[in-house]
Amino acid sequence: MSDWLIRNAVMVNEGRRATGDLRVRRGRIEAIAPLLEARAGEREFDAAGRWLLPGMIDDQVHFREPGLEHKATIATESRAAVAGGVTSFMDMPNNKPPALTLDAVRWKYQRASQVSPANYAFYIGASNDNLEELKRLRAGDACGIKVFMGASTGNMLVDDPGTLDGIFRQAPLLVVTHCEDSPTIEANLAAERARYGDAIPLERHPYIRSREACLKSSLLATGLARRHDARLHILHISTEDELALFEPGPIESKRITAETCVHFLRFDARDYARMGNRIKCNPAIKLESDRVAITRAVLEGRIDVLATDHAPHTLAEKALPYEQAPSGLPLVQDVLQAALECVREGTLTLESVVQRACHAPALLFGVRERGFLREGYHADLVLVDPARPELRRTEDVRSKCGWSPFEGTTFGSTVAATWVNGHLAWHEGKLDDSVLGQALECTRGRA
């Protein structure tokens, strides 16, 4: 592992920009100053006035391993993440079989230690019958407890009221929820089948996975969290209606937090005709008014975290009719550049993107010594060239599924370099995966 002196960078950190130098020694940030003297043995890297950000921490990915390796693997998707400036990821438990036990989570940690050039953490899943397993968890065993309060794969829909109450009352870790009300969705789907038969148009997706389904489930989750003083994080907010459930302000002072995903900032219902099942996801992409309101909520801190919900499927699967086509988009390679399009358009600030994508996940999950440009912290860094456009071409997609919803899009910026624990893992379109990432130390429990 090399020691580095990164010169002439515009460092974006904790709401401020500062031009100067950053030294990396033994995988950590040793010094940050306007001007640092070179030392023997270290490699110099001229940032040439480009933006140096903390590496992104993506708190919601589905890397599909074990059981769904035809779609993706930890190895393939972690490499796509590094290419996009995502230096750390938190992977969801809806695998085959689902990760409902500590042994299953440990297997995933072991697997990542063998193949992932990015840093990693894993959730344990909740079911209607594993509450005793969840109660035995300690901080660090998993990054959080994932509760599907809506339809999911396998034995992961938690719809028993007593189990839900027990999870919120006794869970020793952060409770992280997918909030959609299944009975509402099923009723909506039945109505659409009665109208369209087997030929439901994709454009009906946001009315089947409706705003009412999202709001009803989010109201239930926030009510349980307040009743039991649990720490709750609601994932992938997709509606303007839900925003009133959350308060703006610093994440450090909150026990109930919210996340949204980059596709809810870049797409809306008008895009279904053009994109088809490629943008079919759960919860559904909804109206332009929702997109505008969610973007504003990210800017003001009502939404705390910006992530991907990276969920790859093959193109053959996505080409199936509406009801058979699976939901999910591959996004880890695109997320940072897509978010920076909002900066270029003026709907977000660069500082707000760094806050939601880097700082906030570190604070929320208690990720030790990552997520910031601070002396002594791990050198997880991404260098962005804001003046160099990049066309997303099919041949440049690194996810195993081989496609991106942003194919054909010219981003206004380029991810020029990514360091993971001080290792230059991505530089000018080339990946060096000779050094593997590390397990994230997630120190936050229920308190």
C-alpha positions in Angstrom: 0.0 0.0 0.0 1.4 3.4 -1.0 1.6 6.6 1.0 0.3 9.6 -0.9 0.5 13.3 -1.0 -2.6 14.6 -2.8 -1.9 18.2 -3.9 -4.0 21.1 -5.0 -7.4 19.6 -4.1 -10.7 21.4 -3.4 -11.6 19.4 -0.3 -15.3 19.3 0.4 -16.1 18.3 4.0 -18.5 19.2 6.8 -20.2 22.0 4.9 -17.0 23.7 3.7 -14.6 23.8 0.8 -10.9 24.3 1.3 -8.1 24.2 -1.3 -4.9 22.4 -0.2 -3.1 19.1 0.3 -3.9 15.8 2.0 -1.4 13.2 3.1 -2.2 9.5 3.3 0.1 7.3 5.4 -0.5 3.6 6.1 -4.1 3.8 4.8 -5.1 6.8 6.9 -5.3 10.5 6.5 -2.3 11.8 8.3 -2.4 15.5 7.6 -4.6 18.1 5.9 -3.1 21.6 5.3 -2.9 24.4 2.7 0.6 23.2 1.8 2.4 20.1 2.8 6.1 19.3 2.2 6.8 16.2 0.2 8.5 13.2 2.0 10.7 10.6 0.6 8.9 7.4 -0.4 5.4 8.9 -0.9 3.7 9.2 -4.2 2.5 12.7 -5.3 -0.9 13.0 -7.0 -1.9 16.4 -8.5 -5.6 16.9 -8.0 -5.4 20.0 -10.2 -8.2 21.8 -8.5 -10.7 19.0 -8.7 -13.1 18.1 -5.9 -11.8 15.7 -3.2 -14.7 14.1 -1.3 -15.0 11.5 1.4 -15.8 8.1 -0.2 -19.6 7.5 -0.4 -21.1 5.1 2.1 -24.1 3.4 0.5 -26.4 2.2 3.2 -28.6 0.1 0.9 -27.5 -2.4 -1.7 -28.5 -5.8 -2.9 -25.4 -7.6 -4.1 -27.4 -10.9 -4.5 -25.0 -13.3 -2.9 -25.7 -16.0 -1.9 -28.3 -17.6 -4.1 -28.8 -15.1 -7.0 -25.4 -15.0 -8.5 -26.7 -14.9 -12.0 -27.7 -11.3 -11.3 -24.7 -10.1 -9.3 -22.1 -11.1 -6.8 -20.3 -9.3 -4.0 -17.2 -9.4 -6.2 -18.7 -7.8 -9.3 -20.9 -5.2 -7.6 -18.2 -4.0 -5.2 -16.0 -3.3 -8.2 -18.8 -1.3 -9.8 -19.1 0.6 -6.5 -15.5 1.6 -6.4 -15.7 2.8 -10.0 -18.5 5.1 -9.0 -16.8 6.5 -5.9 -18.7 4.3 -3.4 -16.0 3.1 -1.0 -18.3 1.4 1.5 -21.6 -0.5 1.2 -24.2 -2.1 3.5 -25.8 -5.1 1.9 -29.4 -6.3 2.5 -30.4 -9.7 3.7 -33.0 -10.8 1.1 -30.8 -13.5 -0.4 -31.5 -17.2 -1.1 -31.7 -18.3 1.7 -32.3 -15.0 3.4 -29.8 -13.8 6.1 -32.1 -14.3 9.1 -29.4 -15.7 11.5 -26.1 -14.4 12.8 -24.4 -17.4 11.1 -25.7 -16.3 7.7 -24.5 -12.8 8.3 -21.1 -14.0 9.3 -20.9 -16.0 6.1 -21.4 -12.8 4.1 -18.8 -11.0 6.0 -16.3 -13.8 5.4 -17.2 -13.9 1.7 -16.7 -10.1 1.3 -13.3 -10.4 3.1 -12.2 -12.7 0.2 -13.5 -10.7 -2.8 -14.5 -7.1 -2.1 -12.2 -4.2 -3.0 -14.7 -1.9 -1.2 -15.5 -1.8 2.6 -18.5 -3.7 3.7 -21.2 -4.3 6.3 -24.3 -6.5 6.3 -27.8 -6.4 7.7 -29.6 -9.2 9.4 -33.2 -9.7 8.3 -36.3 -9.9 10.5 -39.1 -12.4 9.9 -42.2 -13.3 11.8 -40.3 -16.0 13.7 -36.8 -14.9 14.4 -37.3 -12.4 17.2 -35.2 -14.4 19.7 -32.3 -14.4 17.3 -32.5 -10.6 16.9 -32.6 -10.1 20.7 -29.2 -11.8 21.0 -27.5 -9.3 18.7 -24.8 -6.9 19.9 -23.5 -3.8 18.3 -21.1 -4.8 15.5 -22.8 -8.1 14.7 -24.6 -6.4 11.8 -25.1 -2.8 10.7 -28.8 -3.0 11.4 -32.0 -5.1 11.4 -33.9 -5.0 8.1 -37.7 -5.2 8.4 -39.7 -5.6 5.3 -43.1 -4.0 6.3 -44.3 -4.9 2.8 -43.9 -7.7 0.2 -40.5 -9.2 0.0 -38.7 -12.4 -1.2 -38.7 -15.5 0.9 -39.7 -15.5 4.6 -39.1 -11.8 5.1 -42.4 -10.1 5.2 -43.0 -9.1 8.8 -46.8 -8.6 9.1 -47.6 -10.1 12.5 -48.5 -7.2 14.8 -47.0 -8.9 17.9 -43.7 -9.6 16.1 -43.5 -6.0 14.8 -44.2 -4.7 18.3 -41.5 -7.0 19.8 -38.9 -5.9 17.2 -39.4 -2.2 18.0 -39.6 -2.8 21.7 -36.6 -5.1 22.0 -34.3 -4.8 19.0 -30.8 -4.1 20.2 -29.7 -2.4 16.9 -31.0 0.3 14.5 -34.3 -0.9 12.9 -34.3 -0.2 9.2 -37.6 -0.6 7.3 -39.0 -1.0 3.8 -42.4 0.6 4.2 -45.2 -0.4 1.9 -48.6 -1.8 3.1 -49.1 -5.2 1.4 -52.9 -5.4 1.8 -53.2 -2.0 0.0 -50.9 -3.1 -2.8 -52.8 -6.4 -3.2 -56.1 -4.6 -3.5 -54.7 -2.2 -6.0 -53.3 -5.0 -8.1 -56.6 -6.9 -8.0 -58.3 -3.8 -9.4 -55.8 -3.4 -12.2 -56.1 -7.1 -13.1 -59.9 -6.6 -13.3 -59.4 -3.7 -15.7 -56.4 -4.9 -17.8 -56.3 -8.7 -17.4 -52.7 -10.0 -18.0 -51.7 -6.8 -19.8 -51.3 -4.3 -17.0 -49.3 -1.3 -18.4 -46.1 -0.4 -16.5 -47.5 3.1 -16.1 -49.9 1.7 -13.5 -47.0 0.7 -11.3 -47.0 3.8 -9.1 -50.8 3.4 -8.6 -50.4 -0.3 -7.6 -47.4 0.4 -5.3 -49.3 3.5 -4.3 -48.5 6.5 -2.2 -51.2 5.4 0.2 -49.4 2.1 0.7 -46.2 3.9 1.5 -47.7 6.4 3.9 -49.8 3.8 5.8 -46.7 1.7 6.4 -44.5 4.6 7.3 -47.1 5.9 9.8 -47.1 2.4 11.4 -43.3 2.3 11.6 -42.9 5.8 13.1 -45.7 5.2 15.6 -44.0 2.0 16.8 -40.7 3.7 17.0 -42.1 6.5 19.1 -44.0 4.2 21.4 -40.9 2.2 22.2 -38.3 4.9 21.8 -36.6 2.7 19.1 -34.1 4.1 16.6 -35.7 3.8 13.2 -34.4 4.5 9.7 -37.0 4.4 6.9 -35.5 3.5 3.5 -36.2 4.8 0.0 -38.8 7.5 0.6 -40.7 7.9 -2.7 -43.6 10.3 -1.9 -44.1 13.9 -0.9 -46.8 12.6 1.5 -44.3 10.9 3.8 -42.0 13.9 4.2 -44.2 15.4 7.0 -43.2 12.4 9.2 -39.6 13.6 9.4 -38.0 16.7 10.8 -35.2 18.8 9.2 -32.0 19.2 11.1 -28.8 17.5 12.2 -28.9 13.7 12.1 -27.1 13.5 15.4 -30.2 14.7 17.3 -32.7 12.3 15.6 -34.0 8.9 16.6 -36.2 8.6 13.5 -34.4 9.2 10.2 -35.2 8.8 6.5 -33.3 7.8 3.3 -34.1 8.3 -0.3 -32.4 7.0 -3.4 -30.8 8.7 -6.4 -33.4 7.4 -8.9 -36.1 9.3 -7.0 -34.2 12.4 -7.7 -33.6 11.7 -11.4 -36.7 10.0 -12.7 -40.5 10.4 -12.4 -43.6 8.9 -13.9 -43.1 10.6 -17.2 -40.0 8.3 -17.8 -41.9 5.0 -17.7 -42.8 5.3 -21.4 -39.2 5.8 -22.4 -37.4 3.5 -19.9 -39.9 0.7 -19.4 -39.2 -2.0 -16.8 -35.7 -0.7 -16.4 -37.0 1.8 -13.9 -39.5 -0.5 -12.3 -38.7 -0.6 -8.6 -40.3 -0.9 -5.2 -41.4 1.5 -3.9 -42.3 2.9 -7.3 -41.0 6.0 -8.9 -43.9 8.4 -8.7 -44.9 11.9 -9.9 -42.8 14.9 -10.9 -44.2 16.7 -7.8 -42.8 13.9 -5.6 -39.4 14.1 -7.2 -39.2 17.9 -6.7 -40.4 17.6 -3.1 -37.9 14.8 -2.3 -35.0 16.7 -3.8 -35.9 19.7 -1.7 -36.1 17.5 1.4 -32.6 16.2 0.8 -31.3 19.8 0.5 -32.9 20.9 3.8 -32.1 17.7 5.8 -35.6 16.4 6.2 -34.2 13.4 4.4 -31.0 12.4 6.0 -29.3 9.9 3.8 -28.9 9.5 0.0 -28.3 6.0 -1.3 -28.9 3.7 -4.2 -31.1 0.6 -3.3 -28.8 -1.0 -6.0 -30.8 -4.1 -7.1 -29.6 -5.6 -10.3 -31.5 -8.0 -12.6 -30.7 -9.4 -16.0 -32.1 -7.7 -19.1 -33.9 -10.9 -19.9 -35.8 -10.7 -16.6 -36.5 -7.0 -17.1 -38.0 -7.8 -20.6 -40.8 -9.9 -19.1 -44.3 -8.5 -18.9 -45.2 -6.1 -16.1 -46.2 -8.6 -13.4 -43.3 -11.0 -14.0 -40.6 -8.4 -14.5 -38.6 -8.0 -11.2 -38.2 -4.6 -9.5 -34.9 -2.9 -9.0 -32.1 -0.9 -10.7 -28.3 -1.2 -10.8 -27.0 2.2 -9.5 -23.7 1.9 -7.5 -21.6 3.0 -10.4 -23.8 5.9 -11.3 -25.0 7.3 -8.0 -22.4 10.0 -7.3 -22.4 11.4 -10.9 -26.2 11.3 -11.0 -26.5 13.2 -7.7 -24.0 15.8 -8.9 -26.3 16.4 -11.8 -28.7 17.9 -9.2 -25.8 20.1 -8.1 -25.1 21.2 -11.7 -28.8 22.0 -12.1 -28.9 24.0 -8.8 -31.5 21.8 -6.9 -28.8 20.5 -4.5 -25.5 21.9 -3.3 -22.3 20.0 -3.4 -22.0 20.2 0.4 -25.5 18.7 0.8 -24.6 15.7 -1.4 -21.5 15.1 0.7 -23.5 15.4 3.9 -26.2 12.9 2.9 -24.1 10.4 1.0 -20.9 10.4 3.2 -21.2 12.0 6.6 -24.8 11.0 7.5 -24.4 7.3 7.0 -21.3 7.3 9.1 -23.0 9.1 11.9 -26.3 7.1 11.7 -24.6 3.7 11.9 -21.7 4.7 14.1 -19.2 3.8 11.4 -15.9 4.2 13.0 -13.4 6.7 11.5 -14.9 6.9 8.1 -17.2 9.3 6.1 -15.2 12.4 6.7 -11.9 14.1 5.6 -10.4 14.1 9.0 -6.9 13.5 10.2 -6.6 10.0 11.7 -9.6 8.7 9.6 -9.3 5.9 7.1 -8.3 7.3 3.7 -11.6 6.5 1.8 -11.5 9.3 -0.9 -13.0 10.1 -4.2 -11.7 12.7 -6.7 -14.3 14.2 -9.0 -13.6 16.2 -12.0 -16.6 18.6 -12.2 -15.6 20.0 -15.6 -15.1 16.7 -17.5 -18.3 15.2 -18.9 -18.7 11.5 -19.2 -21.1 9.5 -21.4 -22.3 6.3 -19.7 -21.8 3.7 -22.4 -22.9 0.1 -22.2 -19.4 -1.2 -22.4 -18.4 0.8 -19.4 -21.0 -0.7 -17.1 -19.3 -2.9 -14.5 -22.3 -4.5 -12.7 -22.7 -8.1 -13.7 -26.2 -7.5 -15.2 -24.5 -5.4 -17.9 -26.8 -2.4 -18.1 -27.6 0.9 -16.4 -30.7 3.1 -16.4 -28.3 5.9 -17.3 -26.9 4.4 -20.5 -26.8 7.1 -23.1 -26.7 9.8 -20.4 -23.8 12.3 -20.4 -23.0 13.2 -16.9 -21.4 16.6 -16.3 -18.7 15.2 -14.1 -16.4 12.2 -13.9 -15.1 10.0 -11.1 -11.4 10.4 -11.7 -10.0 8.4 -8.8 -11.1 6.4 -5.8 -9.0 5.5 -2.8 -10.1 2.7 -0.4 -8.1 2.6 2.8 -5.4 4.6 1.1 -5.2 2.2 -1.9 -5.8 3.8 -5.3 -8.4 1.4 -6.5 -9.8 3.4 -9.4 -7.9 5.8 -11.6 -8.8 7.2 -15.0 -11.1 4.3 -15.9 -8.8 1.5 -14.6 -9.5 -0.7 -11.6 -6.8 -2.0 -9.3 -8.4 -4.6 -7.1 -5.2 -6.0 -5.8 -6.0 -4.8 -2.2 -9.3 -5.8 -0.6 -11.6 -3.6 1.6 -12.3 -3.9 5.3 -15.3 -4.7 7.4 -17.0 -1.5 8.6 -17.0 -1.1 12.4 -20.6 -0.1 13.0 -20.7 0.8 16.7 -24.3 2.1 17.2 -26.7 0.0 19.1 -30.2 0.9 20.3 -29.1 3.9 22.4 
